[in-house]
Amino acid sequence: MSESNRHTVKIRRLVKRFGSTEVLRQIDLDMAPGQVVALVGPSGSGKTTLLRSVNLLEVPSSGRLSVCGHQLSFEDGARPSRADKTIIHDIRMKTAMVFQSFNLFPHMTAIANVAEGLVSAKGIAKPDAEAVALSMLERMGLSDKAKSYPATLSGGQKQRVAIARGLVMQPELMLFDEPTSALDPELRSDVLATLRQIAATGMTMLVATHEMSFAREIADKIVFMENGRIHFADTPDAFFGGGDERIARFLSATLS
């Protein structure tokens, strides 16, 4: 089996700097196809920057990155070449990111938000795209909200529309940045149930989350980050097993 088939994501010695501040420090991470990886750690540990680096919303400062069979290397100060930009486009077409703040277009209905990528990125005719979008909204339990605008939706409904927008593109990898953090506790359950359903389909998922019970339930691997580094990467049983003092302190603060 080739390297690209064995890993949906393979990261080596990845660094990201903003000015003189090093936000990601020598990151190594592997994700196999169909694997669910929960990204946890204190605020400011680099989780969001790592997610944004995987689909090149942030271009790493140095290191190597392989995503969905496409490889890139980065050198300090070097701008992406034309060939690199083509690879970046290909990676983005195979990945979907769901943001904690939803990032829906406020002037578009739910169905238009979901169909937009099919029209603009894949060139599908609008009527056909909207038919696919409606089917996806039905899967999310939101067919009755197809003609609704984001301002009229609850936070949980907005997030499920955002998830539908990602799924409809048939990505190989889905990235979730704290998908429940902007929701009231009573609205989280619907979104968490949706994520469980997606995981059950075999979708490869990298999920930054503060929901420890959720991470324990669905993750194949838990990655604990602190100060821009990966401190721990292993199974949920190992993570919650109590053998690491730093993780024990984190869990005590998170679960208290």
MARFIMI-971068 format. One record per residue (C-alpha): residue number from 1; residue in one letter; chain; x, z, y. Coordinates in pm, 1 decimal, always signed. Layout:
REM residues N
k;r;c;X;Z;Y
NUM;A;A;X;Z;Y .
...
***
This chain:
REM residues 256
k;r;c;X;Z;Y
1;M;A;+0.0;+0.0;+0.0 .
2;S;A;+137.9;-95.6;+341.2 .
3;E;A;+210.2;+160.4;+612.7 .
4;S;A;-76.5;+29.3;+827.1 .
5;N;A;-322.1;+71.8;+537.6 .
6;R;A;-203.5;+423.9;+457.5 .
7;H;A;-243.8;+545.9;+814.7 .
8;T;A;-511.8;+473.4;+1071.9 .
9;V;A;-297.3;+668.9;+1318.8 .
10;K;A;+78.4;+729.6;+1296.2 .
11;I;A;+252.8;+890.5;+1592.9 .
12;R;A;+623.2;+965.5;+1617.8 .
13;R;A;+809.3;+1157.3;+1891.7 .
14;L;A;+542.6;+1074.6;+2148.5 .
15;V;A;+603.4;+1200.2;+2501.9 .
16;K;A;+377.9;+1174.5;+2806.3 .
17;R;A;+491.6;+1271.9;+3153.5 .
18;F;A;+298.3;+1287.4;+3477.1 .
19;G;A;+574.5;+1284.9;+3735.7 .
20;S;A;+818.7;+1556.2;+3629.8 .
21;T;A;+559.3;+1739.2;+3418.9 .
22;E;A;+584.9;+1678.9;+3045.5 .
23;V;A;+230.2;+1706.0;+2910.6 .
24;L;A;+299.9;+1584.4;+2555.5 .
25;R;A;+626.6;+1685.7;+2391.0 .
26;Q;A;+758.7;+1507.7;+2083.8 .
27;I;A;+422.6;+1464.7;+1910.2 .
28;D;A;+418.6;+1362.3;+1542.4 .
29;L;A;+79.8;+1304.8;+1379.2 .
30;D;A;-58.0;+1108.7;+1082.8 .
31;M;A;-423.1;+1028.4;+1010.9 .
32;A;A;-536.6;+856.5;+692.0 .
33;P;A;-840.6;+626.1;+681.7 .
34;G;A;-1161.4;+827.9;+658.1 .
35;Q;A;-990.8;+1150.1;+762.6 .
36;V;A;-1148.4;+1391.1;+1011.2 .
37;V;A;-891.2;+1575.5;+1223.1 .
38;A;A;-994.0;+1857.9;+1454.4 .
39;L;A;-771.2;+1902.6;+1759.1 .
40;V;A;-782.4;+2262.6;+1881.0 .
41;G;A;-591.4;+2487.9;+2115.4 .
42;P;A;-612.7;+2658.6;+2454.7 .
43;S;A;-717.4;+2467.7;+2764.8 .
44;G;A;-428.2;+2269.3;+2910.3 .
45;S;A;-251.1;+2234.9;+2575.8 .
46;G;A;-253.3;+1852.7;+2588.0 .
47;K;A;-550.7;+1771.8;+2362.0 .
48;T;A;-722.7;+1533.0;+2604.9 .
49;T;A;-397.2;+1359.0;+2695.5 .
50;L;A;-322.0;+1305.4;+2327.1 .
51;L;A;-666.7;+1153.8;+2270.5 .
52;R;A;-628.1;+926.7;+2573.0 .
53;S;A;-282.3;+822.3;+2452.8 .
54;V;A;-414.4;+717.6;+2110.9 .
55;N;A;-634.8;+448.0;+2263.8 .
56;L;A;-396.6;+384.4;+2554.3 .
57;L;A;-615.5;+510.6;+2836.9 .
58;E;A;-287.1;+687.6;+2910.9 .
59;V;A;+28.8;+490.1;+2834.9 .
60;P;A;+286.9;+719.1;+2670.8 .
61;S;A;+623.5;+769.0;+2839.5 .
62;S;A;+820.9;+732.5;+2516.0 .
63;G;A;+783.2;+735.9;+2140.2 .
64;R;A;+607.7;+521.1;+1881.0 .
65;L;A;+240.0;+473.6;+1808.7 .
66;S;A;+53.8;+289.9;+1533.1 .
67;V;A;-325.8;+269.0;+1557.9 .
68;C;A;-551.2;+66.7;+1325.3 .
69;G;A;-258.3;-147.6;+1211.3 .
70;H;A;-114.8;-218.7;+1557.1 .
71;Q;A;+227.6;-78.9;+1649.8 .
72;L;A;+373.2;-4.3;+1990.2 .
73;S;A;+701.1;+150.9;+2106.8 .
74;F;A;+749.8;+302.2;+2450.5 .
75;E;A;+1063.6;+351.6;+2656.2 .
76;D;A;+1100.0;+571.4;+2962.4 .
77;G;A;+1017.4;+378.3;+3276.9 .
78;A;A;+929.8;+54.4;+3098.2 .
79;R;A;+602.9;-116.2;+3186.6 .
80;P;A;+393.2;-264.9;+2904.1 .
81;S;A;+485.9;-628.2;+2843.8 .
82;R;A;+228.8;-905.4;+2815.3 .
83;A;A;+252.8;-877.5;+2436.4 .
84;D;A;+207.4;-500.5;+2459.7 .
85;K;A;-105.4;-549.2;+2671.2 .
86;T;A;-250.7;-773.9;+2401.8 .
87;I;A;-185.6;-503.1;+2142.0 .
88;I;A;-339.1;-239.7;+2371.5 .
89;H;A;-651.6;-454.7;+2400.2 .
90;D;A;-666.0;-491.2;+2021.4 .
91;I;A;-634.0;-113.2;+1974.4 .
92;R;A;-913.7;-47.2;+2222.5 .
93;M;A;-1138.2;-293.3;+2039.3 .
94;K;A;-1089.4;-95.0;+1717.5 .
95;T;A;-1137.5;+250.1;+1869.4 .
96;A;A;-1421.1;+423.4;+2050.4 .
97;M;A;-1394.5;+730.0;+2271.2 .
98;V;A;-1671.9;+976.5;+2349.0 .
99;F;A;-1608.3;+1184.6;+2661.7 .
100;Q;A;-1721.8;+1538.1;+2734.9 .
101;S;A;-1885.6;+1417.3;+3059.3 .
102;F;A;-2073.8;+1133.4;+2880.0 .
103;N;A;-1951.9;+856.2;+3119.9 .
104;L;A;-2280.5;+666.3;+3102.4 .
105;F;A;-2364.0;+405.1;+3366.5 .
106;P;A;-2630.1;+580.8;+3577.8 .
107;H;A;-2795.0;+254.5;+3688.4 .
108;M;A;-2847.2;+135.8;+3329.4 .
109;T;A;-3109.3;+242.2;+3076.6 .
110;A;A;-3001.8;+399.6;+2748.4 .
111;I;A;-3038.3;+71.5;+2560.8 .
112;A;A;-2842.2;-116.0;+2828.1 .
113;N;A;-2563.4;+144.4;+2812.6 .
114;V;A;-2536.8;+103.1;+2435.8 .
115;A;A;-2556.7;-277.8;+2447.6 .
116;E;A;-2305.8;-323.1;+2732.4 .
117;G;A;-1991.9;-329.9;+2518.9 .
118;L;A;-2143.5;-578.1;+2275.6 .
119;V;A;-2216.8;-812.8;+2564.6 .
120;S;A;-1904.2;-767.8;+2777.8 .
121;A;A;-1639.1;-712.5;+2508.5 .
122;K;A;-1776.0;-904.4;+2209.6 .
123;G;A;-1970.4;-1178.0;+2386.4 .
124;I;A;-2296.3;-1113.9;+2201.6 .
125;A;A;-2608.8;-1251.4;+2369.4 .
126;K;A;-2800.6;-981.0;+2555.0 .
127;P;A;-3122.3;-1000.7;+2343.3 .
128;D;A;-2920.9;-973.6;+2022.2 .
129;A;A;-2708.3;-692.7;+2163.3 .
130;E;A;-3016.3;-497.2;+2268.7 .
131;A;A;-3167.6;-537.5;+1920.7 .
132;V;A;-2853.0;-385.8;+1768.5 .
133;A;A;-2848.1;-116.2;+2037.5 .
134;L;A;-3209.3;-20.9;+1966.6 .
135;S;A;-3132.2;+12.0;+1597.0 .
136;M;A;-2843.1;+244.7;+1681.3 .
137;L;A;-3060.8;+452.4;+1915.0 .
138;E;A;-3312.5;+485.4;+1632.9 .
139;R;A;-3030.9;+616.7;+1412.2 .
140;M;A;-2957.0;+873.8;+1683.9 .
141;G;A;-3325.0;+973.7;+1702.1 .
142;L;A;-3355.8;+828.2;+2052.4 .
143;S;A;-3566.4;+514.5;+2012.7 .
144;D;A;-3828.2;+664.4;+2245.5 .
145;K;A;-3560.7;+701.0;+2515.7 .
146;A;A;-3438.9;+339.7;+2504.7 .
147;K;A;-3580.6;+253.1;+2847.8 .
148;S;A;-3488.6;+587.1;+3005.9 .
149;Y;A;-3210.7;+627.8;+3262.7 .
150;P;A;-2937.2;+890.4;+3216.6 .
151;A;A;-3071.8;+1106.5;+3499.5 .
152;T;A;-3390.1;+1167.7;+3297.5 .
153;L;A;-3210.7;+1263.0;+2975.2 .
154;S;A;-3094.9;+1605.0;+2860.4 .
155;G;A;-2724.5;+1666.2;+2810.8 .
156;G;A;-2760.9;+1639.7;+2435.6 .
157;Q;A;-2949.4;+1312.4;+2465.9 .
158;K;A;-2685.4;+1171.6;+2700.4 .
159;Q;A;-2411.5;+1260.2;+2454.2 .
160;R;A;-2597.5;+1098.6;+2165.1 .
161;V;A;-2638.7;+782.4;+2375.7 .
162;A;A;-2263.4;+792.6;+2439.8 .
163;I;A;-2199.6;+830.2;+2065.5 .
164;A;A;-2435.3;+539.0;+1994.5 .
165;R;A;-2243.6;+329.5;+2249.4 .
166;G;A;-1923.8;+394.8;+2054.9 .
167;L;A;-2067.0;+345.7;+1706.9 .
168;V;A;-2235.7;+16.9;+1792.8 .
169;M;A;-1892.5;-140.8;+1841.5 .
170;Q;A;-1812.7;-72.6;+1473.0 .
171;P;A;-1479.9;+97.2;+1543.9 .
172;E;A;-1225.2;+193.2;+1281.5 .
173;L;A;-1147.0;+515.7;+1468.5 .
174;M;A;-1361.0;+741.8;+1687.3 .
175;L;A;-1211.9;+983.5;+1938.7 .
176;F;A;-1418.3;+1275.0;+2070.3 .
177;D;A;-1306.4;+1480.9;+2370.6 .
178;E;A;-1486.8;+1816.7;+2357.6 .
179;P;A;-1821.6;+1645.3;+2288.4 .
180;T;A;-2023.8;+1967.2;+2316.6 .
181;S;A;-1842.1;+2150.4;+2597.8 .
182;A;A;-2074.8;+2024.9;+2874.0 .
183;L;A;-2387.8;+2126.0;+2680.8 .
184;D;A;-2595.9;+2440.6;+2679.3 .
185;P;A;-2570.1;+2624.8;+2346.6 .
186;E;A;-2919.5;+2521.3;+2239.3 .
187;L;A;-2833.0;+2152.2;+2288.1 .
188;R;A;-2509.1;+2161.9;+2091.9 .
189;S;A;-2674.2;+2167.4;+1751.3 .
190;D;A;-2815.5;+1814.0;+1781.9 .
191;V;A;-2478.4;+1668.4;+1880.4 .
192;L;A;-2293.2;+1863.1;+1609.4 .
193;A;A;-2546.4;+1740.1;+1353.2 .
194;T;A;-2480.6;+1383.5;+1470.4 .
195;L;A;-2104.7;+1431.1;+1429.2 .
196;R;A;-2159.0;+1564.9;+1076.3 .
197;Q;A;-2361.4;+1254.1;+993.5 .
198;I;A;-2087.8;+1026.1;+1126.4 .
199;A;A;-1818.7;+1213.1;+930.5 .
200;A;A;-2027.5;+1177.0;+614.7 .
201;T;A;-2014.8;+796.4;+649.2 .
202;G;A;-1635.2;+798.8;+610.4 .
203;M;A;-1554.4;+727.4;+975.0 .
204;T;A;-1201.1;+824.2;+1077.1 .
205;M;A;-1243.2;+1082.5;+1354.1 .
206;L;A;-1011.3;+1272.0;+1589.6 .
207;V;A;-1214.2;+1547.2;+1754.6 .
208;A;A;-1092.8;+1781.0;+2028.1 .
209;T;A;-1319.2;+2083.4;+2002.8 .
210;H;A;-1362.1;+2452.6;+2075.3 .
211;E;A;-1626.4;+2479.7;+1801.5 .
212;M;A;-1425.7;+2663.7;+1535.1 .
213;S;A;-1703.2;+2686.2;+1274.9 .
214;F;A;-1765.4;+2313.8;+1313.7 .
215;A;A;-1394.0;+2237.2;+1277.2 .
216;R;A;-1379.7;+2449.6;+964.6 .
217;E;A;-1679.8;+2270.9;+816.1 .
218;I;A;-1601.0;+1902.5;+871.7 .
219;A;A;-1223.9;+1871.4;+927.3 .
220;D;A;-980.8;+1758.9;+661.3 .
221;K;A;-697.8;+1872.1;+887.2 .
222;I;A;-679.5;+2104.6;+1187.2 .
223;V;A;-411.5;+2041.8;+1449.7 .
224;F;A;-336.2;+2333.5;+1681.6 .
225;M;A;-171.6;+2239.6;+2013.2 .
226;E;A;-5.5;+2458.2;+2272.6 .
227;N;A;+208.3;+2368.7;+2575.1 .
228;G;A;+202.0;+2000.3;+2484.7 .
229;R;A;+333.2;+2051.2;+2132.6 .
230;I;A;+175.2;+2056.6;+1789.5 .
231;H;A;+221.1;+2412.5;+1665.2 .
232;F;A;+31.6;+2367.2;+1338.0 .
233;A;A;-118.0;+2082.5;+1132.8 .
234;D;A;-271.1;+2164.2;+796.7 .
235;T;A;-597.0;+2222.6;+611.3 .
236;P;A;-880.2;+2440.3;+747.4 .
237;D;A;-810.3;+2695.0;+471.5 .
238;A;A;-450.3;+2727.2;+589.5 .
239;F;A;-556.3;+2743.2;+955.6 .
240;F;A;-811.8;+3018.5;+903.8 .
241;G;A;-605.6;+3196.1;+639.2 .
242;G;A;-449.5;+3436.7;+887.4 .
243;G;A;-84.4;+3366.4;+817.5 .
244;D;A;+9.7;+3256.4;+1171.6 .
245;E;A;+12.2;+3522.4;+1444.3 .
246;R;A;-38.1;+3276.6;+1732.3 .
247;I;A;-336.9;+3116.1;+1563.0 .
248;A;A;-478.3;+3459.3;+1481.1 .
249;R;A;-465.8;+3552.7;+1851.2 .
250;F;A;-628.8;+3223.8;+1946.3 .
251;L;A;-909.4;+3269.6;+1694.2 .
252;S;A;-962.9;+3627.9;+1803.6 .
253;A;A;-1006.0;+3515.8;+2165.3 .
254;T;A;-1220.0;+3214.1;+2072.0 .
255;L;A;-1452.1;+3391.4;+1831.3 .
256;S;A;-1492.2;+3714.4;+2029.7 .
***
